Amino acid sequence: MIVTLVIHVDLRNGRGSEKVLLNILKHKPEDIQLKIIETDYIESQRISGEEINNYLKNVELIKIHRNVIGKKMDSVFKIILNNIIFRSYYKDIKNINQNDFKNIKKTDVVYLFNNFYAILFRNSNIPVIGSNHAIDPSLFFDKNIIKRLYYLLYYKIYFKPMNGYHVFPKNEYIIKKLENKFKMKYNFVLTNGVDTKTFYPDYNIKNKKLKVFFIASLTYKKGLDILLPLIDKFRDNENVEFNIAGDGPLKNEIIKRKNIIYHGIVNENKLSELYRTSDLFVYPSKDDYYGLVVLESLSSGLFVLCSENLKGNFDDFKNKYLLYIENNVDSYYNIINNIIENRDIIKHDKILEYNYIKDNYDWEIISKKFYDYLKNFKKL
């Protein structure tokens, strides 16, 4: 069976979707033949080419030039101008080598890490499965009619070749709606996984200060509009230490704050060490498709404070190792202040936490479920 995975960037970027793809690759069954379509877009390299090549053994890689698809559109006007009038979203396809283009469609199942590339498979009878990464499927049914029409326009332009969707647990309710409205039948519900061999707890850590950790793309979308003012409120508190890793446009805002220890871009080994040696992971993200950092934190034995935007995805950890927080500065400030005064609030059994993750969320388990879904779709 041939499975094609399509991603909108160069794998060396090493962010959420690339990490998911590489872990799925790592646990590929022997009866699956894999093709990967990536683009030449690289913003910030986190994974070396040599490391990527280790993953790509016995995998066919097709690279295409990214022209317009996937680039940020600033307004509805630009979407209409670029995509309907000039039809420039086809330029990526036109730039594909013709032999590669013929080869792309020789597949049994397609999984899209970016739904904009569904047009590669138009007029085909292949199961083309979209993911949460480009657009949350619940937006197709938003209560706000303007927003709903806006995303239905996206569907008409880009996503029509999709005939299935992978949704995360919080969007399980959307499956029947997708089947009824868009005639999608290749749908499944599955969370992400975590590498429990890399991310594991240190059971002997006893920090004098409360050590708080955050890692993500350094943007307001990931919650830095809440996190930075929150850290400022603790400026004179010597009982807490804030550690941040990652890269992005707000990097300078972090560097200039003396009460933040900034680690920059870190490899997996350094990242796992930062998790293990921390007490608390804080994640006020407004927009998160994968939530990998939440699973990595939990697997490393941490207690997690995250935004209500992630409700539904991690409910089996709720009130044990994780609290959903109302996404404003004061809500985070109050709970962290209480934790500084009483560490028992976040005290928990790290062994139980880690074993639960290992038994339910390890990539070996999640990848098997992922490939089993794809195999079943071929039979439909």
C-alpha positions, -999 to 999 in steps of 0.1 A, spaced: 0 0 0 13 35 -9 7 64 14 16 100 5 22 126 32 21 162 20 37 190 41 39 227 32 75 234 43 110 218 43 112 191 69 143 208 84 121 235 99 114 210 127 83 225 141 50 209 152 38 194 119 73 183 108 79 166 142 45 148 138 54 136 103 89 124 113 75 104 142 49 88 120 77 80 96 97 65 124 70 39 132 60 30 96 48 -6 92 67 -28 68 36 -32 45 34 6 39 53 23 11 57 60 19 60 91 -3 66 125 11 59 158 -7 76 188 9 83 223 -3 115 243 -4 103 268 22 126 270 53 122 297 78 144 285 107 163 252 106 159 231 138 168 197 124 199 189 104 197 175 69 217 145 80 191 137 107 163 141 82 181 117 58 182 91 86 144 92 87 140 91 49 156 57 43 133 37 20 110 67 16 105 86 -17 109 124 -13 94 148 -38 103 185 -33 82 213 -49 88 250 -51 64 270 -29 50 300 -47 17 312 -35 -1 282 -18 4 284 20 16 320 21 -3 342 44 -33 360 29 -39 393 47 -75 399 35 -105 384 18 -97 407 -11 -63 391 -16 -78 357 -15 -103 366 -42 -77 385 -63 -50 358 -61 -71 327 -62 -102 334 -82 -92 360 -107 -56 351 -114 -59 315 -103 -23 318 -91 -27 290 -65 -20 267 -94 16 280 -98 30 256 -73 16 228 -95 29 243 -127 64 244 -112 64 207 -104 85 185 -127 61 166 -150 75 132 -140 71 141 -103 36 153 -111 26 120 -126 42 101 -98 24 122 -71 -9 107 -81 4 71 -79 -8 65 -44 -35 47 -25 -41 72 3 -31 109 8 -27 126 42 -23 164 41 -4 183 68 -15 214 50 -49 213 33 -41 239 7 -23 211 -13 -55 192 -18 -56 206 -53 -27 184 -62 -52 155 -62 -82 171 -78 -102 148 -101 -89 117 -84 -107 90 -67 -80 87 -40 -89 91 -3 -75 126 4 -75 132 42 -72 168 55 -58 177 89 -64 204 116 -33 222 106 -46 245 78 -81 251 91 -100 238 121 -130 219 106 -153 234 132 -150 268 114 -170 254 85 -200 254 109 -192 285 130 -222 303 145 -210 336 130 -225 335 95 -198 358 80 -170 337 94 -187 305 82 -191 319 47 -154 330 47 -142 295 55 -167 279 31 -151 301 4 -117 285 14 -133 251 10 -146 259 -24 -112 273 -36 -87 249 -19 -102 220 -1 -129 205 -24 -107 175 -34 -106 164 2 -129 135 10 -119 130 46 -107 147 78 -85 138 107 -99 156 137 -86 158 173 -108 147 202 -122 182 209 -137 182 174 -151 146 175 -187 161 173 -179 175 138 -175 141 121 -212 136 112 -215 172 100 -185 167 76 -201 135 63 -235 152 57 -224 186 44 -193 177 23 -199 140 17 -166 131 35 -164 95 44 -127 90 52 -128 106 87 -111 97 119 -105 110 154 -70 107 168 -47 126 192 -10 132 187 17 112 203 49 118 222 83 101 222 84 87 258 120 75 254 131 111 249 107 128 272 106 112 307 107 126 343 134 132 368 119 120 400 145 137 422 142 173 410 137 197 440 140 233 428 142 260 455 125 284 431 94 275 412 108 268 377 83 277 350 89 267 314 75 277 280 84 267 245 67 275 212 70 298 182 76 332 198 44 350 186 13 365 202 -7 337 186 11 313 210 1 334 240 31 358 245 7 387 247 -4 370 280 29 354 290 51 385 288 29 408 309 25 379 333 63 375 337 65 413 342 42 410 372 67 386 388 96 409 381 105 414 418 96 379 430 127 359 437 107 327 443 100 320 406 122 315 376 109 317 340 126 298 312 117 302 275 129 284 244 120 288 208 124 314 180 101 340 164 94 377 159 91 384 196 125 371 205 139 405 213 110 412 237 122 381 256 159 388 255 155 423 270 137 410 301 162 403 329 139 379 347 137 355 317 163 328 310 162 325 272 175 293 257 169 300 220 164 271 196 172 238 214 176 202 201 155 173 215 181 163 241 183 199 255 146 203 253 139 171 273 164 183 299 146 217 302 113 199 307 127 174 333 143 201 354 112 223 355 82 223 378 55 239 357 47 243 320 26 273 311 10 275 277 -15 303 271 -18 296 234 -47 310 214 -42 288 183 -27 254 186 -32 225 161 -10 198 177 -4 205 213 28 185 211 45 206 238 17 198 263 22 160 258 60 165 260 56 183 293 33 157 308 56 129 296 84 147 314 65 147 347 54 183 347 22 199 358 6 220 330 -13 252 330 -28 258 295 -55 279 279 -91 269 276 -86 268 238 -71 233 242 -102 220 261 -113 186 248 -79 174 236 -64 167 270 -94 162 293 -81 128 306 -53 148 324 -76 175 337 -73 183 374 -47 155 378 -17 170 360 -33 198 340 -55 228 346 -73 247 318 -70 284 326 -91 313 315 -69 330 290 -60 363 307 -30 376 326 -48 378 360 -60 342 359 -25 329 353 -10 353 378 -33 342 406 -28 304 401 10 308 398 11 330 429 -8 303 448 16 276 436 46 296 448 30 298 482 19 262 482 37 237 460 13 210 470 -12 224 445 9 209 417 22 179 437 14 146 419 27 111 412 51 115 383 54 77 379 16 74 374 17 104 350 45 90 329 31 54 328 -3 67 316 14 87 288 35 57 278 6 34 277 -18 57 258 2 84 239 36 70 229 42 75 192 44 38 186 8 34 198 -6 65 180 13 57 147 -2 22 146 -37 37 150 -29 62 123 -17 36 97 -46 13 106 -71 40 97 -54 46 64 -54 9 56 -91 7 63 -97 36 40 -81 18 11 -107 -10 16 -137 14 15 
